[in-house]
Amino acid sequence: MVQPAARVRGRVRPPGDKSISHRYALLAAIADGSSTIHGYSTGGDCASTLRCLRALGVHIDHAGQDARTGLDIRITGRGVRGLQAPADTLDAGNSGSTMRMLAGILAAHPFACRITGDESLQRRPMRRIIVPLERMGATIASTDGRPPLTIQGAERLRAIDFEPDVPSAQVKSAVLLAGLHAEGVTSVREPLPTRDHTERALHAFGAGVHLDGRRVIVAGGQRLTGRELTVPGDISSAAFWMVAAAALPGSEVTIDEVGLNPTRTGILDVLRRMGAAIETDAHASAGEPMGTITVRHGTLADTAVAPEDVPGVIDELPVLAALATHGGSLRVSGAQELRVKESDRISALADGLRRMGADIDEAPDGFHVRGARRLTGGEVDARNDHRLAMAFAVAALGAAGPTTIHDAGAAAVSYPEFFSVLESLRA
């Protein structure tokens, strides 16, 4: 149950970036030597990646946990093509990132491996990685293009030049990770730019990655070297506190050591257009930029998120919708990808906000929220979707009465500490 709040104030350090944590762990597992990763995400999705890697013969030690910065882990790499066949089915839990990116690595290992996930993950589309990985030489069986997947890796993968139908960093990453093991040069042509964490991570582990416009190129046969790396705070998790500060008069929240990768800061651009007052202070880190963001309340304005904006804010769209319930309006188009996330995020978001009293229209590829009236509060269902659970909580701060969020425990997928941090900012 989330009670309304007059304002939020304070400093937070969000959990380690989920996207970067996945990639550092996967690359460390196939690198030569050991790697130490500081600030690894405490979320359930990233734990699924570690569980799968252990089942593939990778030795992983927990080197400690800092209450502020997250987990420190040590991974002893097995080298390129060095994973061993698992004794049982791999379980990716709720993590599409784990399944899609790990599939790119498994495609290069000459053994059969079955990988599945929870009920939500088993509904998510995987044909978008099956097609390119089979072109490269792997054989992948599925249930109508959905998990479980049975991957028969190839003795030798072929390099390809691939252009995804839908902009997707996970699909791009799966192909690049397979291409690292292939004979020849593999490239991915992006229809629209997506987050570049895989390219930066490959470079950090010593691989050469080249850009030619929207074409990302990697040569096969490269070796990776173990590294000591720090994962910045997750800007997608920080977005909930940015929105809370922007929404409530008298609010100010500072977020420390958060990732400021230019392919992920679209959220800042949209928040500024919506009326938030934002200051950033960036500094360099190995592989990924990070820094401090301070957000203060501003007068909310009518804003549109166009199709070309969507890849840069795809994970933040639910919480941006929550912001629009506090004032102004938000119209989103070109975001049909939201329908194949952990839930149908367009339908579930519209249903939940409507139950709280919002004025929201659903479209096939987006939604339109009008914030002219205050939310009443009520009962909503997060549909086992972590981002919806947290977005509903932020919307509830501005309601006239309390809001009960069912399935709120889904927040632990990416941000186990979310509700305790929310209470600390309220205080």
N, C-alpha and C positions, 0 to 999 in steps of 0.2 A: 504494500500500500504506500503510495506516494502522496504526501500532503502538499498543498500549495506553498510557495515560498515568496517572501517579499523581495529578496535579492540573494545573490551568491557572491562570495568573496574568498580569495585565498590563492595559494600556490599549489600546483600539483606537478607530479612527474608521471606521465602515463606509462603503461607497461611497454615493454620492448615491442618494436614494430613487428606485427605478425608476418607481413609479407617478407621482410628482410630476414627474420628469424628462420623461416622455412628455408630460404635460399642458402643462408650461411651453413645451416646444418647439412643440407643435401650436398653442397660442394665440399664441405669438410669431410664428409663420409667417403668421397671418391678422390680426395687429395692424397698426396704423399706426405707422411708425417702427421703430427698432431696439431690440432687447432684449439684455441681457447676463445670462447664466445662469451662476452660480458653483456649482461642485460637481455638475455634471451627471454622471449615472451613467456609469461606465466599462464597463458590461455590454453584451453583444451585442444584447440586445433594444432598448435605447435607441439604439444605433448604427443599428439597422434603421429606427427612426423618422426619424433624421436623413437616412439614405440615401433614403428615400421622399420626404421634403420637398425635398431637392435635385433629385430627378427631377421634382418639380412646380414647379420654377422658383424655389425659395427659396434665397437666398444665406446660407450659414452659414460663419463663420470660427471656427477654433479659436484662442481667445485665450490659451491656455496650459494646462498641467496641473500640479497640485500633487499630490505623492505622497501627501499626507494627505487632501486634500479632494476630489480628482477633477478633472474637466475644467471649464474655463471656455470658454464658447462665446458668440459674437455672432450673432444672427439678424436679418436685415433683413426685416421683415414686408412682405407684399404686400397687406394689407388684406382685409377681409371679401369673400369671393367673388373673390379676386384670384389664386388659383393658376392655373397654366397646364397644359394637357393634356400628359401625359408622352409621350415618344417611344416608350416600351416598357412592358412589364408591370412594375408595382411589386412589389418583393420585401420582404415583411415578416419574412422569416427564420423564427424560432421564436416571434415575438411576437404573441400574440393581442391584446394591448393596442393595438399599432400598427394591426392590421387593423380591429378593431372601432371604435376611436375615430376613426381617419382616415376610415373609411366615413361617419361622421356628417358630416364636413366635405365630403367628395367628393359627397355627396348633393345639396349646394347649388350645385355647379359644373356648368354646362351643357355637359359633354363626357363622352364615354365613357372609362372607365379600368378596366383589369384589374389586380387585386392578388392575389398568391399568397403562398406561404410554403414552408417545408420540409415534409418528409413528415409530421412530427408535427402541424404547424399545419393541414395539409390534412385531417386527421381531426377537427378540432375543430368544434363546432356553431356556425353563423353565422345560423341561421334566427331566432334571438332578436333580432338587429339588422335582419335583412332585413324582417321583418314591420312594425315601426314605421316604418322609413325608406321603405318602399313606401307605407304609409298617408300619409306626408307628401308623396309625389309622385315619389320616385325610382323607377327600375326597376333591379332587381338580379338577375342570373342567377348560378346556382351549380350545383354538382354535388350534388344531393340535400341542399341546405342546408349544404354544406361548401365550403371554398375549392377552386379559385380563384373569386373573385367578379368579375363584370363589372358595374360601376356606371355607369348612365347618369343623371347628375345632372339635376335639374329647373331650368327657368328660374325657377320660383317654388315654394317649398315651403309646404305647409300646416301650420299649428300643430296639434298634437294633445294630448290628455290620455291618457297611456299608463300602464298598470300591468303590469310584467313578471311572467311566471309564476314566474321564479326570481330571488331577490335577486341583483343583479349591478351592481357599480359601473361596469363597462365598458359594459353595455347602457344604463344611466342616462346615462352620459357621451356615448355616441353620439347619443342622442336630444336631449340638451341642446345639444350642439354643432351638430346640425342645426337645432334650434329657434332658435339664435342668428341663423340666416339666414332663418328662416321669417317668413311674414306672420301676425301675431297672437301669442298667448301660448301657449307650450308648457309642459306640466307632466308630471312623472313621479311616480307614486304608488308608493312602495316597500313591498313586503309586509313586509320587515324592513329596518332601517337598514343601509346599506353605507357604505364609506369616502367621505368628502366632499371629496376632493382637487379634483375638477372645480369644485365650487361655490366653494371657496376660491380656486382659480386664476382663475376668471372674475372674481371680485371684485377680485383683485390686478391684473388687466389692465383694470379700470375698468368691467366690466359689472355690471348689477344682477341679483342672484339672490335670490329670496324663498323662504322656507320656511313651509309651512302644515301643521303636523303632520308627516306622512311624505310630503307633497307638495312637490316641488322645482319652482319656477316660473321661467322665463326668457322675457323678451319679445324678439321678433325685431327686427332692424334696428339693434341696438346696435353701436357701433364699439368696438374695443379699442385701447389705447394701449401701446406698447412700454414695458418696465419693466426695471429691474435687480433680480434676484431671486437668492436663495441657496437651493439644494436641501438640506434636512437629510439626515443620514445615514439609511439605509434600516433601519427597525426590523425588517423581515422578515429582512434579512441579519444584523442584530445578534442576532436570536433564537438563532442557532446558538451564539454565544458565551455568551449568557445561559444556555442549556441546558447547555453544557459546564461552566460554573461551578456551576450548581445540582446537577449530577450527581456531581461528583467531590469527595470530602472534602478540605478544606484549600484549596479553590479560591476565587479572587476575581477578577472581571473588571470593569473600568470601561469604559463605552462613551461616548465624547464626541460632542457635537453630533449626536445622533440625534433623528429626528422623534418627537414626542410628541402627534401628532394623536389626539384622544380616540376617533376611529373606528378607530384602529389599535392602541390599547394594551390590547386584550383579552388579548394574549399575557402581559402583566404580571399581569393578574387570574388567569389560569389557572396561571401559574407560582407565584404566591403560594399558591393553593389546593393545588398539588402539593407545597409545602413549601419553596420557594426563599425566601431572604432578599433583599429588593430595596429599594433606596433610589433615589429620583429627585429631580432638581433641574431644574426647567423654567424657560425664559425665552422671551419672545415673539420672533417673527421675522415679517417681512412675509409674510402669507399663512398660514404654518404654524408652530406651536409646536415648539420643539426644546429639548434639554437633555442632561443626563447621567444615565446609569443605572449603578448598581453592583449586581452580583449576587454572592451568596455561597452556598456549599453549605448545604443544609438536609436534614432527614430527609424522604424522599419519602413521600407519602401517596396513598391511592386517590382518584381524581378522575374525574368525569364531565364531558364537554363535550356540552351539550344542543343541539338544533337551533337554538334562539334565540341561542346563543353562536357558532355556526359562521361566519356572515358576517364577524365581527370577527377570526377567527383562521384563515380558510380557507387562507392560505399557510403558516401556521406548524404546521399539524396534523402533517405528517411529522416535524418535529423534536421536537414534543411526544411523539410516539410513541417517538422515540429516547430521550427522557428517561425514559419509563416502563420501558425495558429496564434502567435502572440501579437500579430499586427502585419500590415501590408498584405502582399499576396505573392505566391510562387507558382509559376507555370513551368512544367517540365515536359519536354518532348524528346523523342529519339532514345528513350530509356527502356525499350522492350526487354533488354537483358535482365532487368530487375525481376521479370516473371520467372526466371529459372535460377534464382539464388536459393538460399536455404529455405525460403518460402516463395510464393508468388508475392513479392514485396509490394507490388502496386495494389493488388486486391486486398492483401492483409493490412497494409498501411491505411488505405482508404476506409476499410471497415472499422479498424481500431480508432482512428481519429474521429470518424463520424459518431461512434459510440460515446466519445468524450464530448461531443457537441460541436465538432468542427464542420465548416462548410467546405467540402472537398468533392471534386468531380474526378472520376477515374476515366482514363483514356487507354486505348490499346498499348500505347508506347509511353505513358506518363500519367501526370495528374495535374490538377489545378487546385491550390489551397487558397482560400480567402480568409484573412484574419480579422474581419470587421467585427466579429462577436467573440466574447470571452468563452472559453471552454467551460463546461459544467463539471467535468470529471465523470467517473463512471467505472465500468468494468470492461477490460479489453483482454484480448488473447494475443500473446506474442508469437504464437504458432511455432514455438521452438526455434525462433530466429533471434540471435543475439542482438543484431542491430535494431530490430523492431522493439525489443524489450527496453533498450536504452533510449531510443527515440521517444517512445511513449512516456517514459519517466521524465524526460526533459519537457515534453509538451505539458505534462501534468503539473509542472511547477507554476504555470500561469492559470490553472483552472480555478473555478470558484469553490470547488469541494475536492475531496480526496479521490484518487484513482487507484483501483486495484488492477494489477497487471498479472495475469495468469501466465505461467511458463516463464516468469522473470528470471529463473535460474539459468536460462539459455545465455545470459550475459557472460557466464563463465567461459564460454567458448573463446572469447577474445579478451575479456576484462573482468576477471574474478572479483576484483576489488571495487567494482563500479559503484555499488549501492552504499558502501561504507564511505567512499570518497564523496559521493553526493551529499551525505549527511554532514560530513566535515565542512564542506563548502557552504552549506546552509547555515551551519552554526557560526 
